[in-house]
Amino acid sequence: MKSKFTYVGIRVTDLQRSIDFYTKVLGMSLADRSKIELTKGETAVLQCEKGGPVLELNYYREDSPYNTKYSVGEGLDHLAFKVDDLDKALEEARKAGHKTILKLQQDGGRWAYIEDPDGIWLELF
């Protein structure tokens, strides 16, 4: 599968506090903010310049299955890769022994997650 690395998502414990830090202290701009009901989560997309690298902040409510114990330094949520054909990429991953963990569709977009050999979630979209 051909892919393009596009951004990194980190898990945060307080979304607004993290938005304030990255925008006020580091000068990033808030490009998007949305809720994802399926995961009981919320995301904020930040960037330094339009078209540049993106940092996605991920917050999960207490009742979310993805709200696990937070340990400093272990807040990596996922790495994201753009693929030409999501269904084909998922099939190639499955054939290589990497099952699809979660599929999402919202606001006209589709994305899915697989795991790398060490269990790090990789978003394909």
Contacts in CASP RR format, 6 or more apart in sequence:
PFRMAT RR
TARGET T0000
AUTHOR 0000-0000-0000
METHOD contacts of the structure
MODEL  1
MKSKFTYVGIRVTDLQRSIDFYTKVLGMSLADRSKIELTKGETAVLQCEK
GGPVLELNYYREDSPYNTKYSVGEGLDHLAFKVDDLDKALEEARKAGHKT
ILKLQQDGGRWAYIEDPDGIWLELF
1 83 0 8 1.000
1 88 0 8 1.000
1 89 0 8 1.000
1 92 0 8 1.000
1 93 0 8 1.000
2 83 0 8 1.000
2 84 0 8 1.000
3 81 0 8 1.000
3 82 0 8 1.000
3 83 0 8 1.000
3 89 0 8 1.000
3 124 0 8 1.000
4 81 0 8 1.000
4 82 0 8 1.000
5 79 0 8 1.000
5 80 0 8 1.000
5 81 0 8 1.000
6 54 0 8 1.000
6 80 0 8 1.000
6 81 0 8 1.000
6 82 0 8 1.000
7 45 0 8 1.000
7 53 0 8 1.000
7 54 0 8 1.000
7 55 0 8 1.000
7 56 0 8 1.000
7 80 0 8 1.000
8 55 0 8 1.000
8 56 0 8 1.000
8 76 0 8 1.000
8 78 0 8 1.000
8 79 0 8 1.000
8 80 0 8 1.000
9 55 0 8 1.000
9 56 0 8 1.000
9 57 0 8 1.000
9 58 0 8 1.000
9 76 0 8 1.000
9 77 0 8 1.000
9 78 0 8 1.000
9 79 0 8 1.000
9 80 0 8 1.000
10 55 0 8 1.000
10 56 0 8 1.000
10 57 0 8 1.000
10 58 0 8 1.000
10 75 0 8 1.000
10 76 0 8 1.000
10 77 0 8 1.000
11 58 0 8 1.000
11 59 0 8 1.000
11 60 0 8 1.000
11 70 0 8 1.000
11 75 0 8 1.000
11 76 0 8 1.000
11 77 0 8 1.000
12 18 0 8 1.000
12 57 0 8 1.000
12 58 0 8 1.000
12 59 0 8 1.000
13 59 0 8 1.000
13 70 0 8 1.000
14 59 0 8 1.000
15 42 0 8 1.000
15 44 0 8 1.000
15 57 0 8 1.000
15 59 0 8 1.000
18 44 0 8 1.000
18 57 0 8 1.000
18 59 0 8 1.000
19 30 0 8 1.000
19 33 0 8 1.000
19 44 0 8 1.000
19 46 0 8 1.000
19 57 0 8 1.000
22 28 0 8 1.000
22 46 0 8 1.000
22 55 0 8 1.000
22 57 0 8 1.000
23 29 0 8 1.000
23 30 0 8 1.000
23 46 0 8 1.000
26 48 0 8 1.000
27 48 0 8 1.000
28 46 0 8 1.000
28 47 0 8 1.000
28 48 0 8 1.000
28 55 0 8 1.000
29 46 0 8 1.000
29 47 0 8 1.000
29 48 0 8 1.000
30 44 0 8 1.000
30 45 0 8 1.000
30 46 0 8 1.000
31 45 0 8 1.000
31 46 0 8 1.000
31 47 0 8 1.000
31 54 0 8 1.000
32 43 0 8 1.000
32 44 0 8 1.000
32 45 0 8 1.000
33 42 0 8 1.000
33 43 0 8 1.000
33 44 0 8 1.000
33 45 0 8 1.000
34 42 0 8 1.000
34 43 0 8 1.000
34 106 0 8 1.000
34 107 0 8 1.000
35 41 0 8 1.000
35 42 0 8 1.000
36 42 0 8 1.000
36 43 0 8 1.000
36 104 0 8 1.000
36 106 0 8 1.000
38 104 0 8 1.000
38 106 0 8 1.000
39 60 0 8 1.000
39 64 0 8 1.000
39 65 0 8 1.000
39 66 0 8 1.000
39 102 0 8 1.000
39 104 0 8 1.000
40 60 0 8 1.000
40 61 0 8 1.000
40 63 0 8 1.000
40 64 0 8 1.000
40 65 0 8 1.000
40 66 0 8 1.000
40 67 0 8 1.000
41 58 0 8 1.000
41 59 0 8 1.000
41 60 0 8 1.000
41 61 0 8 1.000
41 64 0 8 1.000
41 66 0 8 1.000
42 58 0 8 1.000
42 59 0 8 1.000
43 56 0 8 1.000
43 57 0 8 1.000
43 58 0 8 1.000
43 59 0 8 1.000
44 56 0 8 1.000
44 57 0 8 1.000
44 59 0 8 1.000
45 54 0 8 1.000
45 55 0 8 1.000
45 56 0 8 1.000
45 57 0 8 1.000
46 54 0 8 1.000
46 55 0 8 1.000
46 56 0 8 1.000
46 57 0 8 1.000
47 53 0 8 1.000
47 54 0 8 1.000
47 55 0 8 1.000
56 77 0 8 1.000
56 80 0 8 1.000
58 77 0 8 1.000
58 78 0 8 1.000
60 66 0 8 1.000
60 67 0 8 1.000
61 67 0 8 1.000
76 120 0 8 1.000
77 121 0 8 1.000
78 113 0 8 1.000
78 120 0 8 1.000
78 121 0 8 1.000
78 122 0 8 1.000
78 123 0 8 1.000
79 120 0 8 1.000
79 121 0 8 1.000
79 122 0 8 1.000
79 123 0 8 1.000
80 122 0 8 1.000
80 123 0 8 1.000
80 124 0 8 1.000
80 125 0 8 1.000
81 122 0 8 1.000
81 123 0 8 1.000
81 124 0 8 1.000
81 125 0 8 1.000
82 125 0 8 1.000
83 89 0 8 1.000
83 124 0 8 1.000
83 125 0 8 1.000
86 110 0 8 1.000
86 111 0 8 1.000
86 112 0 8 1.000
86 124 0 8 1.000
86 125 0 8 1.000
89 124 0 8 1.000
90 100 0 8 1.000
90 112 0 8 1.000
90 114 0 8 1.000
90 124 0 8 1.000
93 99 0 8 1.000
93 100 0 8 1.000
93 114 0 8 1.000
93 124 0 8 1.000
94 100 0 8 1.000
98 114 0 8 1.000
98 115 0 8 1.000
98 116 0 8 1.000
99 114 0 8 1.000
100 112 0 8 1.000
100 113 0 8 1.000
100 114 0 8 1.000
101 112 0 8 1.000
101 113 0 8 1.000
101 114 0 8 1.000
101 115 0 8 1.000
101 121 0 8 1.000
102 112 0 8 1.000
102 113 0 8 1.000
103 110 0 8 1.000
103 111 0 8 1.000
103 112 0 8 1.000
103 113 0 8 1.000
104 110 0 8 1.000
104 111 0 8 1.000
104 112 0 8 1.000
109 125 0 8 1.000
110 125 0 8 1.000
111 123 0 8 1.000
111 124 0 8 1.000
111 125 0 8 1.000
112 123 0 8 1.000
112 124 0 8 1.000
112 125 0 8 1.000
113 121 0 8 1.000
113 122 0 8 1.000
113 123 0 8 1.000
113 124 0 8 1.000
114 121 0 8 1.000
114 122 0 8 1.000
114 124 0 8 1.000
115 121 0 8 1.000
115 122 0 8 1.000
116 122 0 8 1.000
END
